[in-house]
Amino acid sequence: MQKAKRAAAGIAAAAAFCAIALPAQAANIYGPPDLQANSASNAPNVSTAAVSADFNNDGYPDLAVLNGETDQLLIYLGTPIGGLALKHDFNNLVFGLQTPNGISAGDMDGDGKMDLVITDRLGVSILKGSGNNNGDFSALARPGLADASDYGAQNPMLADLNHDGKLDIVVGVYEPGDFGGNHYFEVLQNAGSGFFILTGQYEVSYSGLASYNTIRESQLADIDGDGKIDLVFVDDVVSPTVSWLKGAGNGSFAPQAQLLGVGAGVVSISDLEVADVDGDGKLDLLMQNYYGQGVWLAKGVGNGIFLPSTKLFTTGVSNGGGRDMGRVIVADVNGDGRLDVISDGYVGLQQANHSFVLNEHIGYSVTRMLAAIDLNRDGRADLVTSGPGAGKIAVFETIALAASSIATTGTPQSTVFNTPFAQPLSIKVLDSNGVGVPGLAVSITPVNPGPSLPIASTGSGTTNAQGVFSYTPVANGVMGCYQMKGFITSLGNVPLFNLCNTNTDSLAVTAGNNQITLVNTAFGTPLQVRVTDASNNPKAGVTVTFGGPSVPSRVVLSSSTAVTDANGFAAVSATATGKSGAYSVSATAPGTTGVSIKLSNSAPAGAAAAIAFDVSTPQWTYVTKPFSAPVTAHVQDFFGNPVQGATVVFAITTDPVSGATASFSTLTAVTNAAGNAQVSGTANGFVGTYSVKASVQGSSLVSPQNRVLRNVADLPKFMTTVSGTPQSTPINTTFAQKLRVKVTGWDGSSTPQVRVYFTTAGGVVLSAESALADANGFAEVTATANAAVGLHQVSAVVYDTVLEQPVTQTFDLTNTAGAIPPGGGGDPVSVPMNSPLALMGLSLAMLAFVRRRMRR
């Protein structure tokens, strides 16, 4: 019985979504379209897909559009006046796109800038966003897929599947074959720094039903409310059923898809969207009919369960074949806080009872919906579509009707004279649809102006995109209450603002400030304040509160409150605790500005009881460089008071493996009045960690303390050849000059401990595949000619640089003919450029780069 009641309640809730014949909205929401070329050359093509984000970090929404027929990517930048302007037209020679079909935007490398993920016939392309004013992009990665075949990948979806804070990628992949071929979803896990790893493949083929377009309609969303991202998809376009793969929360999905039992009434599904349409906190499914006959909704009831689909509204389009309608738009288009639905240009407005009313149609006979984006910043979604015809996109922006109502805020209120009011004075102008009317000239002035009368400063301007004008007035120096009036061009006066300028009392310290006493003794003068009114007359009976964070740790007060006497005075006595140092006691009273009374507890230092490294002590520096601040040890007595005159001994323990250490200006230092002993330090030329111990000389009661320090290699910016090029030698002999390079930083200084890799394509044998730069930045290897006569080259490469890209130098070596046989002299190592050793060097360098990024 309870289950039946719950089912009946769910069906009744779903019925609210059925199409109801209510009157259409009285006025259109959208004005005529702003047409933009969808290529720099105005080439005839149709936009395939689009995504909106702020690509140049200017606070205005931008748009990226794909043209699948011409392999183009277009970037439109949002303008301050609320429009779009074509900035980039990237053809397939720039990023190598081939028939792109899907696009998503997100921060894929964690640099705070929007990147693009695009699917095409080659698979997946990730474009790195620069975030600069031009909204530039560059190629970041093209991760490999398991089964992309000639159809590539489709529908890139982004979500943090394993809760590691990085966006992962899920794409659909089609593999042709018997019975319609096979369909897969493949998961690319974000490993950070632009690297993606194929971690999962999920087959969702169904024999006899599969088709190329099957898994283009899919979404990532937590449909069962367990905090883990699931995958929802349409099994087939012609005979649709909607299924889902349950997310595990660790980057994987359940191996077997499950049917959701919705979509049967839609007949054919051309798009699937997931959204909380009715705002009940549970995700619903929206399905667009392939023939343009409307939109169906399957209401979610939680736990991955959906009620049978119902039709939201009817477009009136007859069943005349498939239509290229793009996606279903789910957005608030009229600013009422409820999500509306747009399909094929038909705008359906959600009512308070969650039914939908067809309000208007935008676009053309067939309207391909691309994106919803609030360009004019009025809180309502503007719409972007393809068309009219090939070679254009259309931007439909929301419009406002004539002003019909006015609302004000900021009245009544008061403030102390010559100060700003707490709330701004605000006027909001709305049209008959409750939409703000922008661009109206507004002024707010006193009803009775005059220098001897109480007034506030005036304000003027125009209503913003939400129809609002506001400013914060400042009271003049005259007490009293008055009115400010607003005036709107073409509307006249609006309701008045009631304001008052008031006076204030004052609180001042009259005795006991800036006192010093020994610890555990009373201060000689009580802490006294006085309260007066605006005319400097004393105010009796006012409660003054004394306190602050130093009470009672540093001072004990005779009372936390005192009441002013007939002369406006209030006082408390104070006694210092055993903890020394300077501090303050606060005094506050109603209607006044608080004051502070400064005090200090002094005490002769006791015996040293503890030593610790100060938090200002640096923990790392570059090799051969001084530390940025002194190494500081702090000594205090049992009560936490600083101990002056104690001798601190510093002892450094060198890392036995790397040899990393530092030299100090001195190994002993005497503490100052603050109890601090300081020495300066400079790192040696070796990378690594080591420790320094601080102890109090002659005290066995104070436990020594250790601090770990680190020497890190400075990243180079430049590398130059020093010797070894060009040169020649007979075959099978060693070249006379060593192959030597020097690595330097951005300021030309040497960068020791940098690993330089030496590689050759053949012709010479090297003594080592890499070398560490010495203290002067020099790195070198020896080269020996083999039996191959002719010119050969050796490359020196540093991978980890401040440029975040390798720097390279080349040595030209010539093996001349000769009769000298090969001989001894060590075991030189030939290191081809594509050898495992060279690749290992690259991997080690990339690991060093990642560690450096983490350290930052």
Secondary structure as the mmCIF struct_conf table of DSSP 4:
data_model
#
loop_
_struct_conf.conf_type_id
_struct_conf.id
_struct_conf.beg_label_comp_id
_struct_conf.beg_label_asym_id
_struct_conf.beg_label_seq_id
_struct_conf.end_label_comp_id
_struct_conf.end_label_asym_id
_struct_conf.end_label_seq_id
HELX_RH_AL_P HELX_RH_AL_P1 GLN A 2 ALA A 15
TURN_TY1_P TURN_TY1_P1 ALA A 16 PHE A 17
BEND BEND1 CYS A 18 CYS A 18
HELX_LH_PP_P HELX_LH_PP_P1 LEU A 22 GLN A 25
BEND BEND2 ALA A 26 ALA A 27
BEND BEND3 ILE A 29 ILE A 29
STRN STRN1 TYR A 30 TYR A 30
BEND BEND4 PRO A 32 PRO A 32
STRN STRN2 ASP A 34 ALA A 37
BEND BEND5 ASN A 38 SER A 39
TURN_TY1_P TURN_TY1_P2 ALA A 40 SER A 41
STRN STRN3 ALA A 49 ALA A 53
BEND BEND6 PHE A 55 TYR A 60
STRN STRN4 ASP A 62 ASN A 67
TURN_TY1_P TURN_TY1_P3 GLY A 68 ASP A 71
STRN STRN5 GLN A 72 GLY A 78
TURN_TY1_P TURN_TY1_P4 PRO A 80 ILE A 81
BEND BEND7 GLY A 82 GLY A 82
STRN STRN6 LEU A 84 PHE A 90
HELX_RH_AL_P HELX_RH_AL_P2 ASN A 92 PHE A 95
BEND BEND8 THR A 99 THR A 99
STRN STRN7 GLY A 102 GLY A 106
BEND BEND9 MET A 108 LYS A 113
STRN STRN8 ASP A 115 ASP A 120
TURN_TY1_P TURN_TY1_P5 ARG A 121 LEU A 122
STRN STRN9 GLY A 123 GLY A 129
BEND BEND10 ASN A 132 ASN A 132
TURN_TY1_P TURN_TY1_P6 ASN A 133 ASN A 134
STRN STRN10 PHE A 137 ALA A 141
BEND BEND11 ALA A 146 ALA A 146
TURN_TY1_P TURN_TY1_P7 SER A 149 TYR A 151
STRN STRN11 ALA A 153 ALA A 159
TURN_TY1_P TURN_TY1_P8 LEU A 161 ASN A 162
BEND BEND12 HIS A 163 LYS A 166
STRN STRN12 ASP A 168 GLU A 175
HELX_RH_3T_P HELX_RH_3T_P1 ASP A 178 GLY A 180
STRN STRN13 ASN A 182 GLY A 192
TURN_TY1_P TURN_TY1_P9 SER A 193 GLY A 194
STRN STRN14 PHE A 195 GLU A 203
TURN_TY1_P TURN_TY1_P10 SER A 207 LEU A 209
TURN_TY1_P TURN_TY1_P11 TYR A 212 ASN A 213
HELX_RH_3T_P HELX_RH_3T_P2 THR A 214 ARG A 216
BEND BEND13 GLU A 217 GLU A 217
STRN STRN15 SER A 218 ALA A 221
TURN_TY1_P TURN_TY1_P12 ILE A 223 ASP A 224
BEND BEND14 GLY A 225 LYS A 228
STRN STRN16 ASP A 230 VAL A 234
BEND BEND15 ASP A 235 ASP A 235
BEND BEND16 VAL A 237 SER A 239
STRN STRN17 VAL A 242 LEU A 245
STRN STRN18 GLY A 247 GLY A 247
BEND BEND17 GLY A 249 GLY A 251
STRN STRN19 PHE A 253 PHE A 253
BEND BEND18 PRO A 255 GLN A 256
STRN STRN20 GLN A 258 LEU A 259
HELX_RH_3T_P HELX_RH_3T_P3 ALA A 264 VAL A 266
BEND BEND19 VAL A 267 SER A 268
STRN STRN21 ILE A 269 ALA A 275
TURN_TY1_P TURN_TY1_P13 VAL A 277 ASP A 278
BEND BEND20 GLY A 279 LYS A 282
STRN STRN22 ASP A 284 ASN A 289
TURN_TY1_P TURN_TY1_P14 TYR A 290 TYR A 291
BEND BEND21 GLY A 292 GLN A 293
STRN STRN23 GLY A 294 ALA A 298
STRN STRN24 GLY A 300 GLY A 302
TURN_TY1_P TURN_TY1_P15 ASN A 303 GLY A 304
STRN STRN25 ILE A 305 PHE A 306
HELX_LH_PP_P HELX_LH_PP_P2 LEU A 307 SER A 309
STRN STRN26 THR A 310 THR A 314
BEND BEND22 ASN A 319 ASN A 319
BEND BEND23 GLY A 321 GLY A 321
STRN STRN27 GLY A 326 GLY A 326
HELX_LH_PP_P HELX_LH_PP_P3 ARG A 327 VAL A 328
STRN STRN28 ILE A 329 ALA A 331
BEND BEND24 VAL A 333 ARG A 338
STRN STRN29 ASP A 340 SER A 343
TURN_TY1_P TURN_TY1_P16 ASP A 344 GLY A 345
STRN STRN30 TYR A 346 GLN A 350
TURN_TY1_P TURN_TY1_P17 ALA A 352 ASN A 353
BEND BEND25 HIS A 354 HIS A 354
STRN STRN31 PHE A 356 HIS A 361
BEND BEND26 GLY A 363 GLY A 363
BEND BEND27 SER A 365 VAL A 366
STRN STRN32 MET A 369 ILE A 373
BEND BEND28 LEU A 375 ASN A 376
BEND BEND29 ASP A 378 ARG A 380
STRN STRN33 ASP A 382 SER A 386
BEND BEND30 PRO A 388 GLY A 389
TURN_TY1_P TURN_TY1_P18 ALA A 390 GLY A 391
STRN STRN34 LYS A 392 PHE A 396
STRN STRN35 THR A 398 THR A 398
STRN STRN36 ALA A 403 THR A 409
BEND BEND31 GLY A 410 GLY A 410
BEND BEND32 PRO A 412 PRO A 412
STRN STRN37 GLN A 413 VAL A 416
TURN_TY1_P TURN_TY1_P19 PHE A 417 ASN A 418
BEND BEND33 THR A 419 THR A 419
STRN STRN38 PRO A 420 PRO A 420
BEND BEND34 ALA A 422 GLN A 423
STRN STRN39 LEU A 425 ASP A 431
TURN_TY1_P TURN_TY1_P20 SER A 432 ASN A 433
BEND BEND35 GLY A 434 GLY A 434
STRN STRN40 GLY A 436 GLY A 436
BEND BEND36 GLY A 439 GLY A 439
STRN STRN41 ALA A 441 PRO A 446
BEND BEND37 VAL A 447 ASN A 448
TURN_TY1_P TURN_TY1_P21 PRO A 451 SER A 452
BEND BEND38 LEU A 453 LEU A 453
STRN STRN42 ALA A 456 ALA A 456
STRN STRN43 GLY A 459 THR A 462
TURN_TY1_P TURN_TY1_P22 ALA A 465 GLN A 466
BEND BEND39 GLY A 467 GLY A 467
STRN STRN44 VAL A 468 TYR A 471
STRN STRN45 VAL A 474 ALA A 475
BEND BEND40 GLY A 477 VAL A 478
STRN STRN46 GLY A 480 ILE A 488
TURN_TY1_P TURN_TY1_P23 THR A 489 LEU A 491
STRN STRN47 GLY A 492 ASN A 493
STRN STRN48 PHE A 497 THR A 502
STRN STRN49 SER A 506 ALA A 511
TURN_TY1_P TURN_TY1_P24 ASN A 513 ASN A 514
STRN STRN50 GLN A 515 LEU A 518
TURN_TY1_P TURN_TY1_P25 VAL A 519 ASN A 520
BEND BEND41 THR A 521 THR A 521
STRN STRN51 ALA A 522 ALA A 522
BEND BEND42 GLY A 524 THR A 525
STRN STRN52 LEU A 527 THR A 532
TURN_TY1_P TURN_TY1_P26 ALA A 534 SER A 535
BEND BEND43 ASN A 536 ASN A 536
STRN STRN53 PRO A 538 PRO A 538
BEND BEND44 GLY A 541 GLY A 541
STRN STRN54 THR A 543 GLY A 547
TURN_TY1_P TURN_TY1_P27 PRO A 549 ARG A 554
STRN STRN55 VAL A 555 LEU A 557
BEND BEND45 SER A 558 SER A 558
BEND BEND46 SER A 560 SER A 560
STRN STRN56 THR A 561 VAL A 563
TURN_TY1_P TURN_TY1_P28 ALA A 566 ASN A 567
BEND BEND47 GLY A 568 GLY A 568
STRN STRN57 PHE A 569 VAL A 572
STRN STRN58 ALA A 574 ALA A 576
BEND BEND48 GLY A 578 GLY A 578
STRN STRN59 GLY A 581 THR A 588
TURN_TY1_P TURN_TY1_P29 PRO A 590 GLY A 591
BEND BEND49 THR A 592 THR A 592
STRN STRN60 VAL A 595 SER A 602
STRN STRN61 ALA A 610 PHE A 613
TURN_TY1_P TURN_TY1_P30 VAL A 615 SER A 616
BEND BEND50 THR A 617 THR A 617
STRN STRN62 TRP A 620 TYR A 622
TURN_TY1_P TURN_TY1_P31 VAL A 623 THR A 624
BEND BEND51 LYS A 625 LYS A 625
STRN STRN63 PRO A 626 PRO A 626
BEND BEND52 SER A 628 ALA A 629
STRN STRN64 VAL A 631 GLN A 636
TURN_TY1_P TURN_TY1_P32 PHE A 638 PHE A 639
BEND BEND53 GLY A 640 GLY A 640
STRN STRN65 PRO A 642 PRO A 642
BEND BEND54 GLY A 645 GLY A 645
STRN STRN66 THR A 647 THR A 653
TURN_TY1_P TURN_TY1_P33 PRO A 656 SER A 658
STRN STRN67 ALA A 662 PHE A 664
BEND BEND55 SER A 665 SER A 665
BEND BEND56 LEU A 667 LEU A 667
STRN STRN68 THR A 668 VAL A 670
TURN_TY1_P TURN_TY1_P34 ALA A 673 ALA A 674
BEND BEND57 GLY A 675 GLY A 675
STRN STRN69 ASN A 676 VAL A 679
STRN STRN70 GLY A 681 ALA A 683
BEND BEND58 GLY A 685 GLY A 685
STRN STRN71 GLY A 688 VAL A 696
TURN_TY1_P TURN_TY1_P35 GLN A 697 GLY A 698
BEND BEND59 SER A 700 VAL A 702
HELX_LH_PP_P HELX_LH_PP_P4 SER A 703 PRO A 704
STRN STRN72 GLN A 705 VAL A 712
HELX_LH_PP_P HELX_LH_PP_P5 ALA A 713 PRO A 716
BEND BEND60 LYS A 717 LYS A 717
STRN STRN73 PHE A 718 SER A 723
BEND BEND61 PRO A 726 PRO A 726
STRN STRN74 GLN A 727 PRO A 730
TURN_TY1_P TURN_TY1_P36 ILE A 731 ASN A 732
BEND BEND62 THR A 733 THR A 733
STRN STRN75 THR A 734 THR A 734
BEND BEND63 ALA A 736 GLN A 737
STRN STRN76 LEU A 739 THR A 744
TURN_TY1_P TURN_TY1_P37 TRP A 746 ASP A 747
BEND BEND64 GLY A 748 GLY A 748
STRN STRN77 SER A 750 SER A 750
TURN_TY1_P TURN_TY1_P38 PRO A 752 GLN A 753
STRN STRN78 ARG A 755 THR A 760
BEND BEND65 ALA A 761 GLY A 763
STRN STRN79 VAL A 764 LEU A 766
BEND BEND66 SER A 767 SER A 767
BEND BEND67 GLU A 769 GLU A 769
STRN STRN80 SER A 770 LEU A 772
TURN_TY1_P TURN_TY1_P39 ALA A 775 ASN A 776
BEND BEND68 GLY A 777 GLY A 777
STRN STRN81 PHE A 778 VAL A 781
STRN STRN82 ALA A 783 ALA A 785
BEND BEND69 ALA A 787 ALA A 787
STRN STRN83 GLY A 790 VAL A 798
BEND BEND70 ASP A 800 ASP A 800
TURN_TY1_P TURN_TY1_P40 VAL A 802 LEU A 803
BEND BEND71 GLU A 804 GLN A 805
STRN STRN84 VAL A 807 THR A 816
HELX_LH_PP_P HELX_LH_PP_P6 ALA A 817 ALA A 817
HELX_LH_PP_P HELX_LH_PP_P7 ILE A 820 PRO A 822
BEND BEND72 GLY A 825 GLY A 826
STRN STRN85 VAL A 829 VAL A 829
STRN STRN86 PRO A 832 PRO A 832
TURN_TY1_P TURN_TY1_P41 MET A 833 ASN A 834
BEND BEND73 SER A 835 SER A 835
HELX_RH_AL_P HELX_RH_AL_P3 PRO A 836 ARG A 855
#
